[in-house]
């Protein structure tokens, strides 16, 4: 039997240990929250584990060796327009591009060996297939960049509307941009992420003009660069930002309407081509089919009559 003092000591030790464990959990949770916030602020993909970090670091080193320390401006711009803003993203893309090309070349060679046997022709086919994968990787990034640009163009009107409403409330441009970075991601996730990066750059000490230039570059469309230039001009030179943004919003609406009309015109052309390819042959068969059948029967009857008259003679 344990006496009362032992029970008191045991209960006090259990309570102390539970309290220490709870406080440790709270501290770890706060540290993880702070780490995730810094990851969202300064990293493209947020908080990542050490294994992913090591893999990305290895790919970056491989890409730097392949590029020789510099990447072509076209590849760098495409990677940024696709939504990858870190400095290591172009080198990681180069490494992944080469890795996928080599992987699919080896996979094609194994498949050809299993089905046809290996030879010079099969090796050439495998190399050509790998080269096509290497080339189409850049096309895939272009398609990704075009899809992101279309999303940004769709998101620009609500972003401008919210910006104008906030400015009409009497707040400063800086406060309006900070409010946008909080509110816009719910309705415009792509543009909202770029605005978050803008606020992160400003809070980290980047001058506003450079941060706005980065914002326009990250948006990846002409409308986004114009939006950044308008805000930069209002901040540096002064002037009425609301009226300028309203004119810009009206011009953007006119451009969207013109693009919609152009799209409708293209659809009409496509429908005309479909009608020519699928309806016209059927219509010609319906209209000319009976005449062609009668003509064929007439020619056949004349041929039979000529054959019978020749046989009687």
Secondary structure, DSSP 8 states (H G I E B T S, - for coil): ---HHHHHHHHHHHHHHHHHHHHHHHHHHHHHHHHHHHHHHH-SS-S--HHHHHHHHHHHHHHHHHHTT---HHHHHHHHHTT--STTHHHHHHHHHHHHHHHHHHHHHHHHHHHT---HHHHHHHHHHHHHHHHHHHHHHHHHHHHHHHHHHHHHHHHHHHHHHHHHTT--HHHHHHHHHHHGGGT-HHHHHHHHHHHHHHHTT--HHHHHHHHHHHH-SHHHHHHHHHHHHHHHH---HHHHHHHHHHHHHHHHHHHHHHHHHHHHHHHHHHIIIIIHHHHHHHHHHHHHHHHHHHHHHHHHHHHHHHHH-
